[in-house]
């Protein structure tokens, strides 16, 4: 194992059931999570992300494969023997205890000296900015405050790795956005490795140092948010991370030919292949109808989002493409349903992805 890795899963398989009814929640997954990074496992429900988290925590044992933590094989080590803590969707706070008592509980269970428990509890209260509420019962707190208590309690024993299983899902949108910033701050200040599980692409993009995108029990791609957004390895990743346009084309010298007869510039292709071309809505440029080299289109719908407008257009063969246009500070963009125009793409925007 690389000395820079906090966690490593090697060829991990987790199967449920027997015989024909067997389901592989994880299918030969290998991943390295570096020390001190905010790593997110992202994917839809049932993709295997929470199963992998539970294997790291010790709540599940793999069917085969190995889990390493800080270079040590912990595959079959019980949860209480692993230097990791977990924050769940349900914060599982003790309602009869105060905020400070909740945070101190884990330290007391580890038989830490009273002076250390007091000092660490005060430090954690300051870290999550709840000093003024130390004496309150957790039932008197808001959802966001309860989540901070759960985080402080999990961080107090200074685990080598903190596992977070969709901890923001119960919060409303505004509070969820605030807690995204708060979580990243906590991770940066403590330097502890965070492994975060979510199905929310925005959470993954805004907080993560790296992201592992999962689907059907397999790890599809690992990389920075920018890597995954700008260079997805396949159609699933491109469609799950952000919005994407897909067009079917046939490659030839100089690019890919659409069914409409129009040519799109695409690098690194072999002529004669049937391919899927992907590009993001914000990379589509609308130009005057008839402009040389542009792709003719007709506006079919306009959806206003405040900061931008999604312009839905149809190519000559009926294929739909979405362009995301930033709204002007005054007036409107002068677009109308039924209007004819043409499309261009930002340089290097269009790329071939695997289906």
N, C-alpha and C positions, 0 to 999 in steps of 0.2 A: 504493500500500500504506500502511496505517495505520502510523505511526511506532512504535506500541506493539506491533506484531506482530514476532515472531521468525521465524516461518515462515508462508507462505501458499501454498496450492494453489488454482489457478484453473481451473475447468472441466476437471479432469484425467481423462483416459481412458487406460486401459491394457488393450489387447486382445492375446490370445494366439491363434495360429492364423490361418487364412485362410478366407474364404467361409462356407459353412454351418457349418463346424467352429469358427468363431471364438468365443472366450469373452471377455467383458469382465470382467476382474478388478476394474477401477474404471470406473464409468459416470457421467461428468460430476460428479466430486467437487470441491467447493470448501469450503475450511476455513481459518480464521485461528487461529493459535496465538500467544498473547501472550508477550512477553518475560518471563522469570522465572517462568513458571507450570509446574505439573506437569500435563501434558495427557495423557489416556489415550485410546487408540483401542481400543474394546471391541467384541467381536462373536464369533460362532462361527467355527469353521474354514472357510476358503474365502470369507469375507465381503469380503476386500480390504484388511484392516488392515495386514498385513505388506507387501503390495505397495505401499501408500502410504508406509510407512516406508522401503522400499527406493528409492522414487523420491526421497525427501528425502535419503537417503544417497548417491545417485548410482549404486547398484548396478543399477538399471533405468532406462531412458529411457521417458517417456510416449509413447503413440501420438499424443496431442494434449493441449494444455493447458500450463500454466506453473507452475513451482515457484520461489518467491521466498524468499530468506533474508536477513533484515535489509534488505529493500528491493531487493536485487540479484537479477536473474534468474540462477538457477543450473541451469536446466532441463537443459542439456547439458554442464555442467561435470563433469569426472571426479571421482571420490570423493576423491582425494588433494588436490584443490584446494578442497575445501569445508571450512569451519571447523566440522565436525561430527564426532562420534565415535559408534561403535555398540558396544553390549554385547549379545552374542548368548546364546541358550540354552546353547550350549557356550562356556565361558569362554575357550578357546583360549589358555591360559597356556603359557609355555615351561617344561617340566618340569626342564630342566637349569640354569635360572637361579633365583636366590633371589627372595624376595618383593620386596626392594628393587630388584633388577636388572630384574624384570618391569615394575615401575612406572616405572623410569627409561628403559626401552627406547624408548618413543615420543619422549621428549624428546631422546634421543641421535640418533634418526633425523632430528629437526628441526635438528640441529647446534646445540643450545643449549649455552652455556658450561658447563663442568664444575661451577662453583660454583652456577649456577642449577639444574642437574640435581640436585645434592645437596640443595640447600635445598628445592626443590619436592617431591622424593621424601620427605624427612622430614616435610614438611607434609601430604602425602597419607597417609603412614603414620599420622600422628596423627589425621587426619580419619576414617579407617576403623578406628582403634583397633587397629592391628597393629604398633605400634612394637617390641614384644617379639619379634615373629616375622620381623623384617626379614631376618635371615640364613638363614632356613629355605628349603628347596626347596618349591615349590608342591605337589609330590606328597605332602608330609608334612602338608598342611592338610586340614581338613574341607571339605565342600561349601560351607558358609556362608562360611568364611574365604577359600576360592578365589574366591567371588563378590565379596567385598570387594576382593580384589586386582585383579580384572578392572575393577571400578568405579573404583578408585584410578588404574589405568593409563589408563582412558578419560578421567578428569577431569584428569589431570596437565597436559596441554597447554592446559587452559582453553578447551575448545570453546565456541562460542556456543550450540550445541544438542547435547544428549546423547540418542541414540536407544537405546531398550531394547526388544529383541524377546523377550518372555516370559522374562526372565532368572531368574524364581523357579520355573519349572515343574519343575526337576529336584530341588528341595528338598522335604523332608518337611513335613507340615502345620505343626508347631510352629515349625520354622525359617523357613518361609515367612512366618508371621505376624510373627516377630521382624524379618525383613528388610523387611517392608512399612514398619514404623516407621523402620528404619534408612535406607531409601531416601528417605523423605520428609524425614528429618533432613538427609541429605546435600544434597538439592535445596534445602532452605531455607537451609542454611549457605553453600552455594556461590553461590546465586542464578542458577545456570545453568538454562536452559529444558530440561525433561525431556519427551520424547515417548515414552510407554510403551505397548507393545502387549500386550494380554492377552485371554483369553477368560473370565477369572475375575472375576465381578461383584464379589466381596468386595474383591479387590485394587483394582479401579477405585474403589469407593465409599470405601475407607478412605484412599487416598493422593491422590486427584486434586483439583486446583482446578477443573478442568472435564473432562467426558467427552464423547467423540464416539462414539455408538453406530452400528455399521455392520452392514449386512445386504445380501447379494446385490450387492456392488459399489457400494452407495449409502450415503451418510451419512444416517441416519434422524433423529437429533436430537443437538444439542450443547447442553450446559448443565452447571450444577453437579450434584453428586450428588443434592442435595435436589430440584432442579428435575426431574431425570429420574425420580427415584423417586416423587415426589408428583404430577407432572403429565406423564406419558408422552404423547407425541403420537399413538402408534398401538398396536395390539395387540402387534406384535412387541416394541417397547421395553418395554411393560408386562410381558410374559411373560419377557423375557430378564433384566430387572433385578428381582431379588427374586421372590417368589411372588405370584400374582395370581389372584383369582376373576373369572370372566367369566360374565355372564348375558345372554341375548338378551331384548330388551324392545321395546315399541312406545311411542313418546313421546306424551304428552298433556299437557294443562294441569296443571302442578304436579309433573310427574315422568315416570317411565317405568313402564309396566305390564308385569309379568312374565306368562309363560304361565300361572302359578298364579292370576292375578288380583290379586296383591299389587302395591301401588304403592311405588316407590322414589323418593325425592327426588333429582332431578338438575337442576342449573342449566343455563340457556342452551340449551335444546332447542326445536326446532320441532315442534309436534304432528303426529302421523301418520307419523313416521319409524320404520323398523325399525332398531334400534341395538344395539351391544354395550356393556354397562355393566361397568366394571371397578372393583374395590376390593380392598385388601390384607387378608390374613387377620387382621392385628393390629387392623384397624379394625372387625371384626365383634364385636358384643356379644351374649352369650347372655342371654336374659331368660325369665321365666316363661311357660309355654305359655298362650295365650289373652290375653296382654297386648294391649291395643288398639293397632292400627297396626303391630304386629310381624309378622314373616313366620314362619308355623309350620314346624317342621322336626323331624327325628328323628335322633339320633346314630347313625352307622353304624360309626365307628371312633375310637379314641383312641390317639394316638402320643406317647409320652413322650420329651422331648428334654433332660431335666435342668432347664434354666432355664424351659422352657415346655412346653406340651402342644398338639399339633395335634389339634383336634376336628373330625372330618369329619361333616358332617350332610347329610341329603337333604331337599330341599323336597318339597312335595306331589306335584310332577310327576316326581320322581326326580332332578332336577338336584342335583349335589353342590356344596357350599360348604365351604371350610375356614376355621375360626376358630383363631387362635393366642392361647392363654391363658397368661399368666404363672403359674407354679406358686407356690402358697403356701409359706411357709417351713416350715410344719409341716402334717402331714396331707395330704389330697387335696382336690380341688375338688368332690367329691361327684357326679361325672358318671358315667354308665354307658351302655354300648351299648344301643340300643333306647329310651332315654329320650326323651320328647317335650318340646320346649321351643320357643323362638321366637328370631328374630334381629332385631337392630337394627344400624344403622351409625353410626359417629362422624359428626358434622356435616360435610358437604362431602366425605365419603369416597368416595361413588359418583360416577363420572364417565363420560361417553361417550367411547369411543376409536374411532379409525378402524380398520377391519379391514385 
